[in-house]
Amino acid sequence: MAATLTQLRARLILPTSEPEAPAAIRKAKGLRRQLLSRQHIQAAAD
């Protein structure tokens, strides 16, 4: 999970002028949804 958070943070701090920025933002949003989903599943299991 730490690697996912690190990747998410790295994607979010990319300058918006970079050509890859829109793809990075989409990827970051997907990773955020995945992380939240895992947290909900873990909370339900407890």
C-alpha positions, 0 to 999 in steps of 0.5 A, a space after each residue: 500500500 505504501 508503494 501505491 500511495 507514493 505513486 499516487 503522490 508522485 502523479 499528483 505533483 507533476 506539473 500541469 504543463 507536462 504532456 503526460 499530466 492528463 493521463 497522470 491525473 486519470 491514473 491518480 484518480 483511479 488509484 485513489 478509488 482503488 485505495 478507498 475501495 480497499 479501505 471500505 472492504 477492510 472496514 467491512 471485514 472488521 
